Each structure stands twice: as C-alpha cells, then as structure tokens.
C-alpha cells in the first residue's frame, strides 16, 4: 500500500539516538552509529520522532510500505515491559509521599473542558484515563505536576474524544502530550483518540504513552 512513512537521511544523522528513544513503536534503531527505520509496519506515520532530531535528518515520504501493525507493536511493548519493568521509584521526584494537589486548572473532564483557555498556552498536556489516578499512588507528583490535566473514560462516557482533543491541540500552543492509560482493553479508546487527535491537528508534537498495570505499577 502507498502511505506516509518516515525517511531518514543517514548523511545528516549524527547518531545521537534521540529519534530511536522517541519512537514508542520501536520502528527506529541505531545501526552502525546511524538511525535506521527497522520495520515499516512499526511506523505509524505520526512523526513524534521528527521534533527530536537536531539535524533535520528525518522527513516524511509517500511510498509503498507495509501497513502499520498496531497489534504487533503492542505485543512487542508488552513483551519488553515484562522483561524490563519500570521502577515507580525512578519516576518519582519526591522520596516521601506528598498529599499536596498538583492540579492547576478546572474542569478536568475532557467532555467539559473548553477548547481554548489561557492555561493551554505553552502547556504540557496530560490526557489520562480516569482510573489511572486511583491505581497509581504518586499520580499527582509524577504526572499532573507541571501539566494541564484532561481525564476521561470512553467506555463510561460512550463518546469518541478525538474531535474535542483535536480542537484543543489545533487551537492552542501545546508543547508535548503525555497519555496515561490502564492495562485493560477499554483504555485503548483514550489512547487511540489522543493519537488520532495528534495526527488530525496537523502539528508535530512530542508525545508518549504510559501504561499503569492493574496492580498499580508502571509497565511502560
């Protein structure tokens, strides 16, 4: 199939590895000191690697490529997460539990949030499944602090958040996006809505997905 996919100019690549670290799908790897697209079907075409490249070595091209295989990407992520679990202590900036709220704006529900507000200017945006704050104990310190928070549950709200999120990202100067979801199938709705919004906005914004296990641990 013909689709949009990244292209890496190895002559411009300085081997810093920033793009490989930014590629959540594992499509980019370092080979002989240069970044390379390892698997076409791991590249979703969203381009979160582009803004991390300091030399402009990464661009988009339209070419014959295998379709993006989301199932294969998720299987790889789960496999790597179980082999290399993330320590919750390493993500915490505080060694002692703080009960202080880090929330800086209201409302927080996606369906109630305005599409434009002063607090969205130069914001680091957190899009989270509402269960995550209950499952992960240090949620305020590790995720809400320094970010504007939007929460939702597509299963309970029975709504596709992508249109609302697209408008928020398109109409405001968002610096980066963090998506936090639970390790349950229904949370795929909020992750997919956020990804579609990022793509539909027409902007290239750094983003990451963090998954919380049902036991409260971070698995990626």
JOWOCOR-V467136 format. One record per pair of residues at least 24 apart in sequence whose C-alpha atoms are under 7 Angstrom apart, sorted by the first residue. I is the first residue (numbers start at 0). GAP is how many residues later the second one is. If there is no record, write none. Layout:
BEGIN
i=I gap=GAP
i=I gap=GAP
END
This chain:
BEGIN
i=0 gap=63
i=0 gap=64
i=0 gap=65
i=0 gap=66
i=1 gap=60
i=1 gap=61
i=1 gap=62
i=1 gap=63
i=2 gap=59
i=2 gap=60
i=2 gap=61
i=2 gap=62
i=3 gap=41
i=3 gap=56
i=3 gap=57
i=3 gap=58
i=3 gap=59
i=4 gap=38
i=4 gap=40
i=4 gap=55
i=4 gap=56
i=4 gap=57
i=5 gap=39
i=5 gap=52
i=5 gap=53
i=5 gap=54
i=5 gap=55
i=6 gap=51
i=6 gap=52
i=6 gap=53
i=6 gap=54
i=7 gap=28
i=7 gap=49
i=7 gap=50
i=7 gap=51
i=8 gap=48
i=8 gap=49
i=9 gap=24
i=11 gap=43
i=11 gap=45
i=12 gap=42
i=12 gap=44
i=17 gap=34
i=17 gap=35
i=18 gap=30
i=18 gap=33
i=18 gap=34
i=21 gap=26
i=21 gap=27
i=22 gap=25
i=22 gap=26
i=24 gap=48
i=39 gap=25
i=39 gap=26
i=40 gap=25
i=40 gap=26
i=40 gap=27
i=40 gap=28
i=41 gap=26
i=41 gap=27
i=41 gap=31
i=42 gap=25
i=43 gap=24
i=45 gap=153
i=46 gap=157
i=47 gap=156
i=47 gap=157
i=47 gap=158
i=47 gap=159
i=50 gap=153
i=50 gap=155
i=80 gap=138
i=80 gap=139
i=84 gap=134
i=85 gap=132
i=85 gap=133
i=85 gap=134
i=87 gap=129
i=87 gap=130
i=90 gap=51
i=91 gap=49
i=91 gap=50
i=100 gap=39
i=101 gap=38
i=101 gap=39
i=101 gap=42
i=101 gap=43
i=102 gap=41
i=104 gap=43
i=107 gap=41
i=107 gap=42
i=107 gap=43
i=108 gap=41
i=108 gap=42
i=108 gap=43
i=109 gap=40
i=109 gap=41
i=109 gap=42
i=114 gap=52
i=114 gap=53
i=115 gap=52
i=115 gap=55
i=115 gap=56
i=119 gap=52
i=119 gap=53
i=119 gap=54
i=120 gap=51
i=120 gap=52
i=120 gap=53
i=121 gap=51
i=121 gap=52
i=121 gap=53
i=122 gap=24
i=122 gap=25
i=122 gap=50
i=122 gap=51
i=122 gap=52
i=123 gap=24
i=123 gap=50
i=123 gap=51
i=123 gap=52
i=123 gap=53
i=124 gap=24
i=124 gap=49
i=124 gap=51
i=124 gap=52
i=124 gap=53
i=125 gap=24
i=125 gap=51
i=125 gap=52
i=125 gap=53
i=126 gap=24
i=126 gap=51
i=126 gap=52
i=126 gap=53
i=127 gap=24
i=127 gap=51
i=127 gap=52
i=127 gap=53
i=128 gap=24
i=128 gap=51
i=128 gap=52
i=128 gap=58
i=128 gap=61
i=131 gap=49
i=131 gap=50
i=131 gap=80
i=134 gap=79
i=134 gap=81
i=135 gap=76
i=135 gap=80
i=135 gap=81
i=153 gap=35
i=153 gap=36
i=154 gap=31
i=159 gap=33
i=160 gap=32
i=161 gap=31
i=161 gap=32
i=161 gap=34
i=161 gap=35
i=162 gap=34
i=164 gap=29
i=164 gap=32
i=165 gap=31
i=165 gap=32
i=165 gap=34
i=165 gap=35
i=168 gap=32
i=169 gap=31
i=174 gap=30
i=175 gap=29
i=175 gap=30
i=175 gap=31
i=176 gap=29
i=176 gap=30
i=176 gap=31
i=177 gap=29
i=177 gap=30
i=177 gap=31
i=178 gap=29
i=178 gap=30
i=178 gap=31
i=179 gap=29
i=179 gap=30
i=179 gap=31
i=180 gap=29
i=180 gap=30
i=180 gap=31
i=181 gap=29
i=181 gap=30
i=181 gap=31
i=181 gap=32
i=182 gap=28
i=182 gap=29
i=182 gap=30
i=182 gap=31
END
